[in-house]
Every structure is written in structure tokens, then in C-alpha cells.
């Protein structure tokens, strides 16, 4: 067996080093992919939790629920303090929805999650209180989100949510005020 020259050893070391770099890059790629998946999962969970908390807070407090309902259904502004509460409560909801819109736009969450809110927005944006809210607060929201919501509103509700359909229950907006 002949002795390897220093050049041969250097070439072998270079090949081994190149293989180590390739293996390291594959490993990093796998880690980045896992990290991106974890980030998407966490972002989706955060969106769901924010909306769930909003719904639970509104739905579990009788006064808050009644205020939101009156605000949505009333053609006229509520008394000052109630109108302020209604606008802030509604803005909280729209900030959560806007968050899901922006995360879907950048690809952090699945568009299907964002689009799950499509019917809700289509239904509530037809209500008198939403017209008041939207006219006062849309300037505080992201331009792309505003365009998305207005596109939904222009298309109208896909299906009516019975809770908002006063006529089917023999009531009118003036009954709420």
C-alpha cells in the first residue's frame, strides 16, 4: 500500500467537509420547515383564541350581549356611553378579524381560517349599527383589510343568520331601540 500524499489527504478532507456542509444544510432545512409549521400553528391558534375570547366575553355577559345586539340593530346611535362601548367592542372584533386577514395575506395562516369569517362579516355588515361603526372606524384599519370587508359587504350575505333577521321574527329595528 502506497502512502498517500499530502495533496490526497487534503482532497479527501475537502470532500468530507463538503459532505458535512450538505448534511448540515439538509438538517437546517428540516429544522426551518418544522419551525415554520410551528409558527403557522401558533398563529392559527392565536387567531382562534382571540376570536373565541371575544365571543365568550360578549356571549357570557347578559348586559354586554344586550348592548351589542342593540348597537347592531339600532338605526340610531345609542346613548353616548353605550354607543362608545358598542363601537369599542365591535372594533375589538374587527381587529381580531383584521389580524387573521393580514396573517393569511403573508401566508402565516391558511386562507381558509380567514375566510371562515366571511359569512359573519357578510351578515353583520348589513345591519344598521355596522354601518355606523364602519363609517366611523374603518379609517383605523389596514387599507387592504378595509377593501376585503367592503368587497364582502358589496356581495351581501351568503345566508341569513336568523338572529339578525328581525322580519322573520315579526320585529323591526325600532323594536330594539
SVG drawing of the C-alpha trace seen along z (x, -y; Angstrom):
<svg xmlns="http://www.w3.org/2000/svg" viewBox="-94 -61 98 63">
<polyline fill="none" stroke="black" stroke-width="0.4" points="0.0,0.0 1.4,-3.3 1.5,-6.2 -1.0,-8.9 0.5,-12.2 -0.5,-15.4 -2.5,-16.5 -4.6,-13.4 -5.3,-13.9 -6.3,-17.5 -8.7,-16.4 -10.3,-13.7 -10.7,-16.2 -12.3,-18.7 -14.8,-16.0 -15.6,-15.1 -16.0,-18.8 -18.4,-19.3 -20.5,-16.4 -20.7,-17.7 -21.9,-21.1 -24.5,-19.4 -25.7,-17.3 -25.8,-20.4 -27.9,-22.3 -30.4,-19.5 -30.7,-19.4 -31.2,-23.2 -33.7,-23.0 -35.7,-20.4 -35.5,-22.5 -36.6,-25.6 -39.6,-23.7 -40.5,-22.4 -40.2,-25.9 -42.3,-27.4 -45.0,-24.8 -44.9,-25.5 -45.2,-29.3 -48.2,-28.8 -49.8,-26.5 -49.2,-29.0 -50.5,-31.9 -53.7,-30.0 -54.2,-29.1 -53.7,-32.8 -56.3,-33.9 -58.8,-31.3 -58.2,-32.1 -58.6,-35.9 -61.9,-35.4 -63.1,-32.8 -62.3,-35.1 -64.2,-37.9 -67.2,-35.7 -67.1,-34.2 -66.8,-37.6 -69.7,-39.0 -71.9,-35.9 -71.4,-35.2 -72.4,-38.6 -76.0,-39.4 -75.6,-43.2 -72.7,-43.1 -74.7,-40.8 -77.7,-43.1 -75.6,-46.2 -74.0,-44.6 -77.3,-43.4 -79.0,-46.9 -76.0,-48.5 -76.1,-46.3 -79.8,-46.5 -80.4,-50.2 -80.7,-52.6 -79.9,-55.5 -76.9,-55.9 -77.3,-54.6 -76.9,-57.0 -73.3,-58.3 -71.7,-55.9 -73.4,-52.9 -72.6,-53.9 -68.9,-54.3 -69.0,-50.8 -70.6,-49.3 -68.0,-50.9 -65.1,-49.7 -66.5,-46.2 -67.1,-46.0 -63.7,-47.4 -62.1,-44.7 -63.8,-42.1 -62.7,-43.7 -59.1,-44.0 -59.1,-40.2 -60.5,-39.6 -58.0,-42.0 -55.2,-40.1 -56.4,-36.9 -56.6,-38.7 -53.1,-40.0 -51.6,-36.7 -53.4,-35.0 -52.1,-37.6 -48.5,-36.9 -49.0,-33.2 -48.6,-32.6 -52.1,-31.1 -54.3,-29.3 -56.7,-31.5 -59.5,-29.1 -59.3,-30.2 -59.6,-33.9 -62.4,-33.0 -64.4,-31.2 -65.3,-34.7 -66.7,-35.7 -70.3,-34.8 -70.3,-36.5 -69.0,-39.7 -71.4,-39.5 -74.3,-39.1 -73.4,-41.8 -72.3,-44.4 -75.9,-44.7 -77.1,-45.8 -77.7,-49.5 -75.2,-49.5 -72.4,-48.2 -73.0,-51.0 -72.5,-53.4 -69.4,-51.6 -67.8,-51.2 -68.3,-54.8 -66.6,-55.9 -63.8,-53.4 -62.7,-51.9 -60.0,-54.6 -58.3,-53.0 -57.9,-49.6 -55.5,-48.4 -56.4,-49.5 -56.3,-46.0 -58.5,-44.7 -61.0,-47.5 -61.2,-46.7 -61.7,-43.0 -64.6,-43.8 -66.2,-46.2 -66.0,-43.6 -67.8,-41.1 -70.4,-43.7 -71.0,-44.6 -71.7,-40.9 -74.1,-40.7 -74.8,-37.8 -74.5,-34.3 -77.1,-33.2 -79.1,-35.0 -78.3,-34.3 -81.7,-34.0 -80.6,-36.0 -80.2,-39.1 -83.3,-38.5 -85.9,-40.6 -88.6,-40.4 -88.7,-36.6 -89.3,-37.0 -92.0,-39.7 -89.8,-42.6 -88.3,-45.7 -85.2,-47.8 -87.5,-50.3 -88.5,-47.5 -84.8,-47.3 -84.3,-51.0"/>
</svg>
